[in-house]
C-alpha cells in the first residue's frame, strides 16, 4: 500500500508540477541577457529637448517638427544607424505641407533572418500651439504624448548600434502626422508594402512617461489579437505586459500607428503604453511637459524591454503569431 502511494505521488508530480517547471525553465532559456545600461541622463536630455518650448508643440507641417526631425536624425547618424531610404527623412505622401518620417535601420547579422524586419516606432509629432491657454501657457509640449515613446525608440537605437546582436533587421521609425490621422504610418506602411517589405512584427511605443499602479509594467493594445504579450513576458522573465480593460473599451488598437501596419501586413503590430487613464490627467493639455515626466520610470521601462526586443530579433523561427 505504501508503495502504491509513493507511485501515485510521483505520477502526480509529473502531471501537475513538471509542466510548471518546464514552463519556468523555458522562460529562463528564452530570456536574453542584456548587459547594456540605459542612462537616465540621456533619457532626460532627449525628452527635455523634444518637449521644449523651442519646438512649439511639434505640430506636423510646422518648424518645430522639422527641428525635432533634425535632432532625431542626428541621434541616428551619431550612432551609425543607416538611413533606410536615400535619406533619413522620408516625405509624407499623405500630407499637403512639408512633413516627413525619420527612418533608420540596422541590418540583421544572420544571412537568412536579416530579410525579416522588426519595426520599433513612436510618433514624434504633437498638436502644437493652442488658442486657449492655461495660466499664460499656450504650447502643448507633448512630453508624454509622445516625446516619451520617441525617446524610448532613440534609446533602443543606441542599444542595438552598440550591441550588434540582432539577427533580424530592425527599422527605427519616428512618425509624423499621427495626431492628424496616422498620416505618417499610413504613408510608410503603404510604401513598404509596395516594395515587398518582409515585416515580422511592429512594436510601437506610445505614452510611457509615467508609471501605473498595477502588478504589470505596461499593456499592449489589441492584447488578444496575437501572442506578443505572452512572448514579451516569456522573454523578460517578468510580468511585464498585462491586459488593461480600458484599452479594449476604447479600442486603442485602432488609434495609433501600429494599426496602419496591421491593416496592410496582418502580422503582430501593437502599441505599448503605461498611460492607463488614471495616472495622467494632462492628455492634449499644456501641462503635458517635461517636469510631469518620471525619468526613473522611463529608464526602467526601456531597460526592461531590451531583453524582449532582443529576443524578438533573434528567435530562429517566428514565435510571435496572430491569434485572430
Secondary structure, 3 states (H helix, E strand, C coil): CHHHHHHHHHHHHHHHHHHHHHHHHHHHHHCCCCCCCCCHHHHHHHHHHHCCHHHCCCECCCHHHHHHHHHHHHHHHHCCCEECCCCCEEECCCCCCCCEEEEEEECCCCCCHHHCEEEEEEECCECCEEEEEECCEEECCCHHHHHHHHHHHHHHHHHHHHHCCCCCEEEEEEECCHHHCCHHHHHHHHHHHHCCCCEEEEEEECCCCCCCCCCCCEEECCHHHECHHHHHHHHHCCCCEECCHHHHHCCHHHCCCHHHHHHHHCCCEEEEECCCCCCCCCCCCCCCCHHHCCHHHHHHHHHHHHHHHHHHHHCCCCCCCECC
